[in-house]
Amino acid sequence: MPEQVTAQITAQQLAQKFHGTPGRGCIVVTGSGIQAISDLFAEPGASRTILEAQVPYSRKALHEFVGEPTEQHVSANEAQLMARAALKRAQQLAEGDDGDQPLFGVGCTAAVATDRVRRGEDRAHIAWATNTGSGGGSIWFDKQSRSRADEDAIVSAIVLNSIAEALGIEERLEFDVLETERFDEID
């Protein structure tokens, strides 16, 4: 998932591309990334792309969605488990449908700016999975430099970029990574 993009595209334009491209899936976010769901449903045609969107916010809800407790909460491994569970859910929901569209699952787990003291870094891990591949990205934020809304905007962009990757769409949303922050791809 590239950090630098040559052509600028908006979340709305990217959602329109999704809705005009064969492929459907499920998206699950917790902790952050909720704006991505809003962006997807704000554009006509969302029913052609999204089979289901979930926000299992408590640990118990997330464990029930994934089907197992994770070793570490808010980790790349947890995001990958979420993406695979979302893909499995997409396969269940698409079973018996006419057509043979590619299916995807996207999972996002995050700990972002909050109004309480929280140990650990502000971070997010986003993963995607299809029947033929998987990937994603992780970002660690500078706690002193961004608001919760700023962090969610970046996490949501990475969620949308992950859907683009899963659907084979080349365009990506741009997002800035400060010198005091880090973005890594998930293989």
N, C-alpha and C positions, 0 to 999 in steps of 0.2 A: 504494500500500500504506500504509494509515494507521498512524501510530505510536500514537495513542490509540484505545482500544476501550472501548465503554460496558459491554458484557456480558463477564464473565470466563468464559473457557473454558480447559480444560486441554488439553495435547498429546494425551492419550488420547481425550478427547471429540472433538477435531478430527479425529483419525485415524478414529474411528468414523464421523464425518460423511463423510469421504472415501470410506470403504468402502461407504457406503450411497448414494453419488451416482454417476450415470453418468459415466464418464471413467477412462481408464487412461493410464499413462505410465511414463517412465524418469527416474530421478534419478541424478545423478552429483555427488559431492562430493570435494574434495581440500583438505587442510589443516585443515578443520573442518567441522562440520555433521553429523557421524556420528551424533549422538544423534537427529537427525530420522529417519534410517533405522531405528534401533532402535524409536523411537516408532511408526513406521508398521507394523512387523512385530510389535510387542507386542500389537496389537489384532486379534481375529479378522476375517477378510475381506480381508486384505492382498492376496491373489491377485486380487481384483476391481479393485484400484487400481494396484498396482505390477507392471509387466511385467519390470523389471530395475532393480537398484541397483548402482552401481559406485563404487569408490574408487581411481581411477588416481593413486597417490600420487607417483610419480616424474614428472619433466618429460617423459621419453620416453613413459611410459604415457599421460600426459595428451595429448601431441601425437598419439599414435596414435589415441586416442579421438576427438579433435576433427578429426583429418585434416589438420592443418597446424600448424606452430609459430606461436605467438601473438607479436605484437610486444612485448607487455609481460605478464609473468607476474603473477598476482594483480591483475587489473584488471577493470573493468566490461566491457570488450570481451571478455576471456577468458571471463567468466561467460556472456555472450550467445552466444559461439561454442559453449560447452559445452551451453547450453540447446537451441540449434538442433540440435546433434549428438545430444542425448538425444531430441529430438522425432523426428528422422530414424530413430533406433534404434527408437523406439516404433512408428513407422509400419511398419518392417520386421517387427517382432515381431508386430504385430497383423494383418498382411496375411493375408487368407484366413479370418480369424475371423468367426464369425457376429455379426451386430449392427453397428451403426454408431455406436459410442461415440466421444465426443470424445477426442482424444489430447493429451498434454502432454509436455514435457521440462523438467526443472529442472537447472540447473548452479550449483555453488557452488565458488568458489575463495577460499582464505583464507591469511593469514599471521597466526597468533595466538601467544600467549605460548609461549615455548620455554625450554629449559634451556641455550641457548647465546646468545652475543651475535649479534644479527641487526640489520643496518642496516634502516632503514625502519620504518614504522608498523605496529602490529597492526591488521589490517583484513580485511574480507571483502566479497565481491561475489557476489550471488545473483541469478540471472535465471531467468525462466520463458518458455516459448514454446508457443503452440498454432498451429493452422492459421489462427486469426483474430486473434491478438494476441500481445503480449509485454510484459514489464515486469520489475520486480525492485527490489532495493535494495542499497545499499552502506553499510557502517558502518566508522568509524574509531574504534578504542578508545584509551582512556587506558592506556598500558602500565603505569603505576604503580598503577592502581586495581583491576585485575581479574586473576584467575588464569586459566589455560588453560581449566579447567572452566567458569568463569563466562563467558568469551568464547564457548566452544562452545555453552553453553546459549542464548545470544542468537542466535548464528549459526543454530543448529538451529531456533529459533523463527521466524526470517526465512525459512528454507527451507520450513517447514510453512506459513507465511503465503503464500508464493509458490505452493505447490500449491493452497491455498484460492483464491487469485486466479485461477489457471489453470482451476480447476473451477467458478468462479462462486459460491463459498461466501462468504457475507458475514462470518462470524465470523473473528476473528483472535486470535492469542496476543498477550498484552501483553509488552513488554520495556522495561526502563528504559534511557534514554540519559542519561549523565551530562552535566553542563554542559561538561566538558572533552572530550566526544566528539561525533561528528557522524553522523547518518543521513540519507542522500539516497535518493530514489526513482530508479530507472533507467527511462527511457522506452524 
